[in-house]
Amino acid sequence: MKADKVKIGVVGAGAFAELWYLAILSRHPAVLLKAICSPSGSSAPQLARKYNVPATYHSYKEMLEEEDLDGICIVTPNESHFGIAVEAAKLGIHVMCEKPLAMDHNEARSMLEAAERNNIIHGVNFTYRENPGVKKMKELLAQGLIGKVYEGTFHI
């Protein structure tokens, strides 16, 4: 018996949401993109048209309450991750959160407790590990071609 598609909502409609989430989720055969939200009002409808997402919202709370979602991807400013993740967990909606997960240990602990209490799957995404430039850098480091790296930043 074939399972239904996983119904996903995306919270956040910036460049990262498009680059690392919508472009991939829209092509995944097991995913049904149901909704996207952004408080700004303009970016969510634009991305919804581009990726055939049927519903847009200004409020993540409204989206979580009105849509029949299995999971959400949180791609918002760092300080907003906590509230969105906890609200989704309370509603039994699985969470994939962009890094950093939380602003501090207390927020992270509360997010974990909310997820466990509501028996949801939750995780944090590290998008750069799949970036071709990062993969090439790892390869060059492993081959010893660029020496020892002590610190670095990566810009797209």
Backbone as ProteinMPNN parsed JSONL, in Angstrom:
{"seq_chain_A": "MKADKVKIGVVGAGAFAELWYLAILSRHPAVLLKAICSPSGSSAPQLARKYNVPATYHSYKEMLEEEDLDGICIVTPNESHFGIAVEAAKLGIHVMCEKPLAMDHNEARSMLEAAERNNIIHGVNFTYRENPGVKKMKELLAQGLIGKVYEGTFHI", "coords_chain_A": {"N_chain_A": [[0.84, -1.186, 0.0], [0.612, 2.181, -0.904], [1.822, 5.066, 0.69], [0.304, 8.226, 1.547], [1.258, 11.504, 0.361], [3.582, 13.57, 2.165], [2.458, 16.322, 3.874], [3.475, 19.568, 3.746], [4.298, 22.696, 5.237], [5.829, 25.868, 4.82], [7.535, 28.083, 6.805], [8.403, 31.231, 6.502], [9.779, 33.198, 3.916], [12.04, 33.978, 2.551], [15.206, 34.351, 0.795], [16.706, 32.095, 1.568], [14.717, 30.232, 2.15], [13.727, 29.749, -0.384], [16.023, 28.854, -1.841], [17.062, 26.59, -0.378], [14.893, 25.073, 0.472], [12.171, 25.304, -0.799], [12.815, 24.914, -3.548], [13.789, 22.336, -3.507], [11.88, 20.774, -2.045], [9.628, 21.102, -3.679], [10.134, 19.462, -5.806], [10.276, 16.941, -4.77], [9.116, 13.648, -4.733], [7.558, 12.597, -2.657], [6.462, 14.652, -1.269], [4.02, 17.117, -0.558], [3.621, 20.346, -1.035], [1.887, 22.528, 0.881], [1.43, 25.099, 1.996], [2.712, 28.439, 2.53], [4.194, 30.932, 4.548], [4.682, 34.362, 5.454], [5.318, 37.275, 7.225], [5.683, 39.662, 5.858], [4.133, 39.955, 3.574], [4.531, 40.159, 0.767], [6.519, 38.445, -0.309], [5.82, 35.721, 0.194], [3.431, 35.156, -1.425], [4.581, 35.502, -3.978], [6.58, 33.479, -4.088], [4.914, 31.312, -3.713], [3.455, 31.253, -6.097], [5.53, 30.711, -7.901], [6.392, 28.144, -7.087], [4.142, 26.611, -7.063], [2.546, 26.484, -4.7], [-0.345, 26.116, -2.897], [-1.504, 27.802, -0.848], [-1.168, 30.872, 0.965], [0.0, 32.747, 3.764], [0.011, 35.384, 6.239], [0.542, 34.969, 8.833], [2.126, 32.594, 10.864], [0.831, 31.198, 12.859], [-1.854, 31.226, 12.066], [-1.581, 29.757, 9.679], [-0.726, 27.256, 10.714], [-2.97, 26.507, 12.173], [-5.063, 26.482, 10.279], [-4.309, 24.923, 8.065], [-3.974, 21.514, 7.045], [-1.422, 20.077, 8.07], [1.423, 17.941, 7.976], [4.023, 18.476, 8.623], [6.386, 21.172, 9.22], [8.722, 23.514, 7.826], [10.972, 25.593, 9.261], [12.127, 28.605, 8.409], [13.112, 31.186, 9.214], [13.936, 34.386, 10.788], [16.454, 33.994, 13.308], [15.686, 34.5, 16.028], [12.999, 33.914, 16.088], [12.538, 31.186, 15.892], [12.05, 29.555, 18.184], [9.367, 30.123, 19.249], [7.732, 29.43, 17.058], [8.373, 26.717, 16.615], [7.613, 25.502, 19.059], [4.87, 26.053, 19.095], [4.02, 24.615, 16.816], [4.692, 22.014, 17.655], [2.908, 21.674, 19.795], [0.596, 21.372, 18.37], [0.975, 18.966, 17.214], [2.505, 18.863, 14.917], [5.173, 18.027, 12.898], [8.624, 19.15, 12.929], [11.137, 20.812, 11.102], [13.848, 22.708, 11.546], [15.669, 25.587, 10.64], [19.143, 26.34, 11.149], [20.514, 28.639, 13.562], [19.172, 26.41, 15.978], [18.03, 27.48, 18.35], [18.044, 30.408, 20.494], [19.329, 30.158, 22.889], [20.386, 27.834, 25.48], [18.199, 27.303, 27.173], [15.913, 27.828, 25.588], [16.331, 25.874, 23.591], [16.164, 23.513, 25.125], [13.486, 23.687, 26.011], [12.191, 23.493, 23.543], [12.887, 20.898, 22.793], [11.632, 19.461, 24.868], [8.931, 20.12, 24.358], [8.614, 18.875, 21.872], [9.071, 16.169, 22.525], [7.024, 15.755, 24.42], [4.814, 15.968, 22.806], [5.183, 14.019, 20.973], [6.483, 14.307, 18.421], [8.452, 14.369, 15.388], [11.506, 16.01, 15.155], [13.974, 18.334, 14.077], [17.126, 19.884, 13.181], [18.341, 21.739, 10.499], [21.272, 21.634, 8.549], [22.191, 23.271, 6.145], [24.45, 23.957, 4.598], [26.151, 21.76, 4.385], [25.574, 20.256, 2.157], [26.232, 21.869, 0.085], [27.854, 22.38, -2.99], [30.363, 23.723, -3.039], [31.243, 23.497, -0.399], [31.449, 20.729, -0.192], [33.509, 20.282, -2.048], [35.595, 21.673, -0.805], [35.903, 20.089, 1.492], [36.791, 17.742, 0.285], [39.267, 18.623, -0.83], [40.608, 19.28, 1.521], [40.744, 16.737, 2.725], [42.454, 15.492, 0.957], [44.744, 16.759, 1.527], [45.565, 19.017, 0.148], [45.301, 21.736, 0.633], [46.3, 22.449, 3.078], [46.052, 22.966, 6.658], [43.022, 23.957, 8.046], [41.952, 26.392, 10.265], [39.91, 28.119, 10.867], [37.02, 29.543, 9.307], [34.819, 31.19, 6.939], [31.896, 30.985, 4.955], [30.551, 32.149, 2.025], [27.752, 32.589, -0.019]], "CA_chain_A": [[0.0, 0.0, 0.0], [1.402, 3.39, -1.024], [1.459, 6.107, 1.648], [0.02, 9.549, 1.015], [2.376, 12.438, 0.414], [3.756, 14.333, 3.394], [1.958, 17.687, 3.655], [4.451, 20.465, 4.352], [4.183, 24.145, 5.2], [7.103, 26.554, 4.991], [7.408, 29.323, 7.565], [9.485, 32.081, 6.037], [9.749, 33.271, 2.457], [13.224, 34.691, 2.09], [16.075, 33.676, -0.174], [17.083, 30.78, 2.075], [13.553, 29.353, 1.985], [13.664, 29.354, -1.788], [17.219, 28.133, -2.256], [17.322, 25.326, 0.308], [13.686, 24.339, 0.843], [11.138, 25.237, -1.832], [13.34, 24.341, -4.785], [13.962, 20.897, -3.301], [10.604, 20.163, -1.657], [8.679, 21.127, -4.795], [10.464, 18.365, -6.73], [10.327, 15.662, -4.059], [7.907, 12.888, -5.065], [6.767, 12.235, -1.472], [6.075, 15.884, -0.581], [2.984, 18.01, -1.073], [3.733, 21.673, -0.434], [0.522, 23.0, 1.107], [1.31, 26.507, 2.358], [3.9, 29.198, 2.891], [3.803, 32.173, 5.208], [5.663, 35.394, 5.729], [4.598, 38.463, 7.682], [5.895, 40.824, 4.985], [3.0, 40.074, 2.678], [4.792, 40.101, -0.67], [7.393, 37.352, -0.74], [5.146, 34.415, 0.22], [2.641, 34.935, -2.639], [5.473, 35.389, -5.133], [7.166, 32.138, -4.067], [3.817, 30.348, -3.875], [3.187, 31.155, -7.542], [6.683, 30.091, -8.554], [6.533, 26.731, -6.716], [2.802, 25.996, -7.045], [2.075, 26.283, -3.335], [-1.718, 26.608, -3.003], [-1.988, 28.755, 0.153], [-0.201, 31.772, 1.591], [-0.457, 33.361, 5.016], [0.863, 36.386, 6.879], [0.784, 34.505, 10.187], [2.389, 31.157, 10.982], [-0.211, 30.614, 13.723], [-3.014, 31.006, 11.204], [-1.26, 28.655, 8.782], [-0.711, 26.014, 11.476], [-4.335, 26.178, 12.591], [-5.981, 26.297, 9.155], [-3.863, 23.909, 7.109], [-3.78, 20.144, 7.519], [-0.01, 19.858, 7.8], [2.174, 16.906, 8.693], [5.261, 19.065, 9.101], [6.765, 22.504, 8.754], [10.118, 23.904, 7.755], [11.103, 26.936, 9.817], [13.22, 29.305, 7.729], [12.803, 32.544, 9.646], [15.017, 34.936, 11.607], [16.834, 33.11, 14.41], [14.963, 34.732, 17.277], [11.611, 33.453, 15.991], [12.463, 29.725, 15.804], [11.499, 28.969, 19.401], [7.904, 30.233, 19.322], [7.116, 28.686, 15.957], [8.574, 25.278, 16.846], [6.801, 25.068, 20.198], [3.465, 26.097, 18.654], [3.811, 23.469, 15.919], [4.739, 20.797, 18.47], [1.637, 21.597, 20.544], [-0.439, 20.938, 17.426], [1.356, 17.66, 16.678], [3.096, 19.048, 13.591], [6.616, 17.765, 12.91], [9.385, 20.376, 12.724], [12.512, 20.908, 10.634], [14.202, 24.099, 11.816], [16.963, 26.046, 10.152], [20.074, 26.669, 12.221], [20.635, 27.891, 14.803], [17.895, 25.932, 16.494], [17.482, 28.36, 19.376], [18.913, 31.504, 20.9], [20.114, 29.746, 24.048], [20.15, 26.482, 25.977], [16.847, 27.193, 27.737], [14.982, 27.689, 24.465], [16.547, 24.562, 22.966], [15.623, 22.515, 26.05], [12.019, 23.792, 25.956], [11.775, 22.978, 22.243], [13.012, 19.448, 22.884], [10.576, 18.968, 25.758], [7.652, 20.233, 23.646], [8.606, 17.838, 20.835], [8.917, 14.868, 23.185], [5.694, 15.722, 25.048], [3.791, 15.839, 21.761], [5.568, 12.877, 20.139], [6.73, 14.709, 17.034], [9.813, 14.312, 14.865], [12.032, 17.372, 15.102], [15.382, 18.359, 13.711], [17.712, 21.142, 12.741], [18.955, 21.545, 9.198], [22.567, 22.24, 8.296], [22.114, 23.32, 4.692], [25.718, 24.119, 3.893], [26.906, 20.513, 4.187], [25.282, 19.753, 0.811], [26.665, 22.845, -0.894], [28.976, 21.85, -3.781], [31.617, 24.344, -2.628], [31.651, 22.902, 0.872], [31.884, 19.357, -0.493], [34.816, 20.362, -2.706], [36.554, 22.067, 0.226], [36.143, 18.901, 2.311], [37.609, 16.851, -0.544], [40.613, 19.18, -0.897], [41.203, 19.119, 2.854], [41.028, 15.311, 2.918], [43.601, 15.158, 0.106], [45.907, 17.501, 2.005], [45.993, 19.957, -0.89], [45.221, 23.151, 1.02], [46.811, 22.665, 4.424], [45.15, 22.819, 7.797], [42.137, 25.105, 8.224], [41.642, 26.623, 11.669], [38.67, 28.853, 10.947], [36.637, 30.057, 8.007], [33.436, 31.531, 6.675], [31.484, 30.599, 3.609], [29.546, 33.063, 1.479], [27.15, 32.141, -1.277]], "C_chain_A": [[0.884, 1.248, 0.0], [0.888, 4.448, -0.049], [1.145, 7.406, 0.919], [1.266, 10.419, 1.097], [2.39, 13.162, 1.763], [3.39, 15.777, 3.096], [2.803, 18.672, 4.46], [4.051, 21.928, 4.188], [5.552, 24.743, 5.443], [6.833, 27.872, 5.689], [8.633, 30.165, 7.242], [9.529, 32.046, 4.522], [10.903, 34.101, 1.912], [14.038, 33.859, 1.119], [16.465, 32.272, 0.28], [15.939, 29.782, 1.915], [13.458, 28.861, 0.553], [14.827, 28.445, -2.172], [17.305, 26.734, -1.669], [16.074, 24.517, 0.634], [12.715, 24.198, -0.326], [11.626, 24.573, -3.115], [13.471, 22.822, -4.683], [12.634, 20.222, -2.995], [9.616, 20.099, -2.82], [8.922, 20.002, -5.797], [10.423, 16.986, -6.075], [9.021, 14.891, -4.29], [7.025, 12.537, -3.871], [6.245, 13.454, -0.718], [4.968, 16.607, -1.334], [3.132, 19.329, -0.332], [2.327, 22.267, -0.335], [0.423, 24.504, 1.318], [2.673, 27.109, 2.644], [3.427, 30.479, 3.563], [4.989, 33.084, 5.424], [4.904, 36.649, 6.144], [4.717, 39.662, 6.754], [4.758, 41.029, 3.993], [3.299, 39.934, 1.203], [5.584, 38.877, -1.095], [6.697, 35.995, -0.762], [4.279, 34.2, -1.026], [3.499, 34.765, -3.897], [6.083, 33.986, -5.206], [6.101, 31.064, -4.238], [3.485, 30.162, -5.356], [4.309, 30.387, -8.239], [6.755, 28.589, -8.296], [5.195, 26.007, -6.562], [2.348, 25.599, -5.648], [0.678, 26.903, -3.256], [-2.152, 27.684, -2.011], [-0.855, 29.606, 0.702], [-0.842, 32.415, 2.817], [0.524, 34.437, 5.455], [1.309, 35.891, 8.253], [1.042, 33.001, 10.218], [1.332, 30.484, 11.852], [-1.464, 30.3, 12.913], [-2.772, 29.826, 10.259], [-1.311, 27.317, 9.518], [-2.116, 25.562, 11.856], [-5.248, 25.827, 11.411], [-5.591, 25.187, 8.189], [-3.729, 22.55, 7.79], [-2.349, 19.74, 7.176], [0.537, 18.687, 8.603], [3.43, 17.514, 9.305], [5.458, 20.464, 8.567], [8.273, 22.605, 8.678], [10.175, 25.35, 8.235], [12.351, 27.576, 9.229], [13.005, 30.799, 7.959], [14.001, 33.117, 10.4], [15.221, 34.101, 12.888], [15.984, 33.269, 15.663], [13.515, 34.253, 17.249], [11.465, 31.929, 16.008], [11.736, 29.108, 16.986], [9.966, 28.967, 19.397], [7.194, 29.409, 18.259], [7.21, 27.186, 16.206], [7.697, 24.764, 17.975], [5.315, 25.048, 19.817], [3.145, 24.914, 17.751], [3.776, 22.166, 16.715], [3.437, 20.601, 19.238], [0.513, 21.073, 19.658], [-0.118, 19.587, 16.795], [1.953, 17.716, 15.288], [4.613, 18.888, 13.714], [7.376, 19.01, 12.454], [10.783, 20.097, 12.18], [12.853, 22.39, 10.737], [15.568, 24.416, 11.229], [17.838, 26.394, 11.346], [20.168, 28.172, 12.403], [19.248, 27.529, 15.323], [17.252, 26.944, 17.43], [18.495, 29.444, 19.722], [19.763, 31.152, 22.113], [19.695, 28.334, 24.476], [18.723, 26.305, 26.499], [15.792, 27.047, 26.644], [15.108, 26.309, 23.826], [15.955, 23.453, 23.83], [14.089, 22.523, 26.002], [11.473, 23.249, 24.636], [11.817, 21.451, 22.241], [11.886, 18.864, 23.738], [9.203, 19.029, 25.09], [7.529, 19.152, 22.584], [8.371, 16.464, 21.46], [7.518, 14.711, 23.784], [4.598, 15.461, 24.008], [4.134, 14.781, 20.718], [5.727, 13.244, 18.661], [8.196, 14.467, 16.678], [10.29, 15.754, 14.732], [13.51, 17.315, 14.772], [15.821, 19.747, 13.318], [18.486, 20.861, 11.46], [20.298, 22.277, 9.126], [22.76, 22.272, 6.783], [23.461, 23.351, 3.998], [26.451, 22.808, 3.643], [26.675, 19.929, 2.801], [25.707, 20.718, -0.284], [27.867, 22.3, -1.663], [30.328, 22.445, -3.386], [32.145, 23.766, -1.326], [32.134, 21.473, 0.652], [33.268, 19.351, -1.131], [35.899, 20.73, -1.696], [36.898, 20.873, 1.108], [37.046, 17.91, 1.567], [39.064, 17.329, -0.6], [41.347, 19.066, 0.441], [41.614, 17.676, 3.088], [42.249, 14.877, 2.107], [44.878, 15.883, 0.546], [46.411, 18.55, 1.045], [45.972, 21.423, -0.465], [45.675, 23.409, 2.454], [45.751, 22.499, 5.479], [44.333, 24.099, 7.967], [41.782, 25.211, 9.703], [40.297, 27.325, 11.834], [38.3, 29.345, 9.562], [35.181, 30.453, 7.96], [33.151, 31.204, 5.221], [30.384, 31.538, 3.161], [29.056, 32.54, 0.15], [27.002, 33.335, -2.189]], "O_chain_A": [[1.801, 1.358, 0.813], [-0.314, 4.701, 0.035], [1.649, 7.66, -0.175], [2.211, 10.101, 1.818], [1.356, 13.339, 2.406], [3.941, 16.388, 2.18], [2.841, 18.619, 5.689], [3.539, 22.339, 3.147], [6.352, 24.183, 6.194], [6.017, 28.677, 5.238], [9.75, 29.852, 7.655], [9.339, 30.994, 3.912], [10.752, 34.832, 0.933], [13.606, 32.794, 0.678], [16.544, 31.357, -0.54], [16.168, 28.619, 1.583], [13.146, 27.696, 0.306], [14.624, 27.384, -2.764], [17.596, 25.782, -2.393], [16.195, 23.361, 1.04], [12.465, 23.086, -0.791], [10.915, 23.755, -3.701], [13.283, 22.112, -5.67], [12.294, 19.212, -3.61], [8.851, 19.141, -2.931], [8.021, 19.631, -6.55], [10.527, 15.971, -6.764], [7.938, 15.431, -4.064], [5.853, 12.209, -4.055], [5.652, 13.314, 0.351], [4.973, 16.698, -2.561], [2.809, 19.426, 0.852], [1.663, 22.482, -1.349], [-0.543, 25.129, 0.879], [3.64, 26.413, 2.952], [2.394, 31.041, 3.198], [6.131, 32.645, 5.559], [3.944, 37.04, 5.479], [3.92, 40.594, 6.857], [4.459, 42.162, 3.617], [2.392, 39.613, 0.435], [5.325, 38.326, -2.165], [6.959, 35.191, -1.657], [4.382, 33.14, -1.643], [3.168, 33.969, -4.775], [6.099, 33.374, -6.274], [6.358, 30.023, -4.841], [3.261, 29.04, -5.81], [4.052, 29.515, -9.069], [7.139, 27.832, -9.187], [5.135, 24.917, -5.993], [1.827, 24.502, -5.445], [0.524, 28.095, -3.521], [-3.092, 28.424, -2.303], [0.267, 29.133, 0.882], [-2.058, 32.598, 2.886], [1.702, 34.413, 5.098], [2.33, 36.337, 8.777], [0.267, 32.224, 9.662], [0.974, 29.331, 11.613], [-2.058, 29.232, 13.061], [-3.658, 28.994, 10.063], [-1.875, 26.349, 9.006], [-2.41, 24.367, 11.858], [-6.114, 24.962, 11.539], [-6.458, 24.577, 7.562], [-3.406, 22.467, 8.976], [-2.094, 19.14, 6.132], [0.162, 18.474, 9.756], [3.852, 17.109, 10.388], [4.809, 20.893, 7.613], [9.002, 21.888, 9.363], [9.507, 26.224, 7.681], [13.475, 27.157, 9.505], [12.751, 31.563, 7.027], [14.981, 32.408, 10.629], [14.265, 33.577, 13.46], [15.606, 32.279, 16.288], [12.87, 34.193, 18.296], [10.345, 31.433, 16.129], [10.892, 28.23, 16.805], [9.347, 27.911, 19.529], [6.178, 28.769, 18.53], [6.229, 26.465, 16.027], [7.098, 23.696, 17.853], [4.592, 24.121, 20.183], [2.102, 24.279, 17.908], [2.923, 21.312, 16.473], [2.924, 19.485, 19.32], [-0.41, 20.413, 20.136], [-0.859, 19.115, 15.933], [1.915, 16.728, 14.555], [5.25, 19.541, 14.54], [6.852, 19.824, 11.694], [11.518, 19.266, 12.713], [12.221, 23.226, 10.092], [16.499, 23.615, 11.311], [17.335, 26.704, 12.426], [19.917, 28.914, 11.453], [18.282, 28.264, 15.122], [16.061, 27.232, 17.314], [19.649, 29.399, 19.296], [20.8, 31.773, 22.346], [18.781, 27.734, 23.908], [18.111, 25.259, 26.282], [14.879, 26.23, 26.766], [14.102, 25.654, 23.554], [15.308, 22.545, 23.308], [13.469, 21.46, 25.958], [10.416, 22.619, 24.612], [10.899, 20.795, 21.749], [11.263, 17.874, 23.354], [8.4, 18.107, 25.232], [6.457, 18.572, 22.413], [7.555, 15.687, 20.965], [6.904, 13.651, 23.666], [3.59, 14.816, 24.299], [3.454, 14.662, 19.699], [5.181, 12.583, 17.776], [9.059, 14.375, 17.551], [9.554, 16.614, 14.249], [14.208, 16.371, 15.139], [15.012, 20.658, 13.146], [19.199, 19.863, 11.359], [20.425, 23.408, 9.595], [23.416, 21.399, 6.215], [23.593, 22.812, 2.899], [27.303, 22.753, 2.756], [27.513, 19.169, 2.315], [25.554, 20.412, -1.466], [28.811, 21.805, -1.046], [31.336, 21.739, -3.399], [33.35, 23.567, -1.169], [33.126, 21.056, 1.249], [34.105, 18.513, -0.796], [36.994, 20.168, -1.724], [38.066, 20.666, 1.437], [37.95, 17.317, 2.156], [39.987, 16.53, -0.437], [42.546, 18.791, 0.485], [42.706, 17.413, 3.59], [42.993, 13.992, 2.53], [45.955, 15.646, 0.0], [47.577, 18.94, 1.117], [46.568, 22.266, -1.135], [45.445, 24.497, 2.984], [44.678, 21.955, 5.22], [44.892, 25.194, 8.026], [41.36, 24.232, 10.318], [39.623, 27.137, 12.847], [39.179, 29.547, 8.724], [34.4, 30.093, 8.842], [34.049, 31.157, 4.381], [29.384, 31.699, 3.861], [29.838, 32.105, -0.695], [26.516, 33.198, -3.311]]}, "name": "protein", "num_of_chains": 1, "seq": "MKADKVKIGVVGAGAFAELWYLAILSRHPAVLLKAICSPSGSSAPQLARKYNVPATYHSYKEMLEEEDLDGICIVTPNESHFGIAVEAAKLGIHVMCEKPLAMDHNEARSMLEAAERNNIIHGVNFTYRENPGVKKMKELLAQGLIGKVYEGTFHI"}
